[in-house]
Amino acid sequence: MNKLSKNQFEQAKTFLKSKARKLERALFELNLKMATRKMF
């Protein structure tokens, strides 16, 4: 799987926060929390 650059990630996050449905936003936030926990 390819990784996003920091800039690409920020653009995707901004898009999701402004355009995505509630379900996609919730899934994004959940996945972000889970990924952060796995990193430590």
Buried (B, 14 or more C-beta within 10 A) or exposed (E): EEEEEEEEEEEEBEEBEEEBEEEEBEEBEEEEEEEEEEEE
